[in-house]
Amino acid sequence: MTQQHKHLIVRANIGWCPQKEDLNKISDWIRSLIKKIDMNLLAGPYTTYVSEVGNKGMTSVAIIETSHIALHIWDEVNPGLLQLDVYSCADFNPKDIFDKVNELFKTVKIEYKFLDREKELVEVNL
């Protein structure tokens, strides 16, 4: 296997925000995302809800065989704000990730940067 060193950074305004009682739903979503992009889960996902006013929302991280996935969602803003990092040394298709985000979170607007980090930080065009 040739290492890819790809890093997808997503910022999205979303129509559905998970609440404190949705911890398992978000962990399940992270697992399904990992399966969709054909990665192997090593640890996690670890999902928690932050109740601090001004910073309320969900955070979830998972360690995959070749790196990590980190998800942060703030639910006090309207629409909600989702930030997602997917870093992997294996190849993956960012469009699969966009589809999974929209499927659950009902994307209002999505922005991203897709980087190749093998030797320098080089933006990859889709």
N, C-alpha and C positions, 0 to 999 in steps of 0.2 A: 504494500500500500504506500502510495506517495502522499506525504503529508501536505495538506492544503493551507492551513493557517488562515481560515476565513473567519471574519467577525462581522456579524449583522447587528446593527444598532437600530432599533425601531422606536419611534415616538408616535403615539396615536391618541387621538381624542376618540373616546368610546361612548356608546349609548348605554351599555350595561356594565355596572361596577359591582364586583363581589362585595359582600358584607361579611361581618365576623362569622356568621354561621356557614359561610361558603368555603371554609378552609379545605375540606375534602374535595369539593368540586374543582378548586384551583389545582390541587395536587394531582387529581385525575387528569386535568387538562394538560398539565406539564408532561405527565407520562404519555398521553396520547400524542403530544407534539414530538416528543423524543422518538416514539414509534414511527410517526409520519415521516420524519427526516432520517430514518434508518440508523439511529444512534443506539448506543448501549448505556443504560443507566447503571451507575456505580454506587451512588449514594443519594438519598433524598427521594423525592423532593421534600424540602423543609419549608413549610408554609406557615406564616403567622400574620396576625392582624395588629396593626398599630392603632391605638385609640387616642393618641395625643392630638388635641385640637390643633388644626393648622397643618397636620401631617398624617391625618387618618388615611388608612388604606392597607392594602394587602402587599406582602412581600413573599416571594417564593424563589428558592434556588435549588438547582440540581447539579450534581456532578456527573458528567457523562464521560465515557471512556477516553475521549480526547480533549476534554476541557469542561465547559460549564454552560448553564442557562440561568439567567437571572431575570426575574419579572418583578416589577414594582407598579402598583396601581394606587392612585390617589382618588378618593371618592367624594371629597368635599367640593370639588369644582364641577361645573356643568358646562359641557360634557366632561365625563371623567377623563383622567390622564393615565395612559399606560406607557411604561418604558420597558423595553425588552432587549436583552443582550443574548445573542447566541454565538458562542465562539467554539470552533471545532477545527481539528486538524484533518478531519474527514470531509469529503465533499457533501454539500447539501444545496437544495434549491430554495432560495429565499421566497419564491412565490408560494411554496407549500406553507411556509410560516405565515405569510400574509393571509392566506386562506384560513388557517387555523385561528388566527387572531380575529378575523371578521366573523367566523362561524359562532364563536361564543360571545365576544365582546361587542359585536355590532358596530364596527368601525365607522366613525363619522369622518375622520381625516387621518391619513397615515403618511408619515415621512420616514425615510430610512437612509442609512449610509451602509454600504457593503464594502468591507475592506479586505484586502489581501495583506496579511501581516508577515508573510514569510521572510522578506528581507528588509522591507520598508513598509510604511503605511501607504498603500496604493488603493485608491478607490476603484471598485469594479463596477462597470456599468451593466445593467441588466438588459 
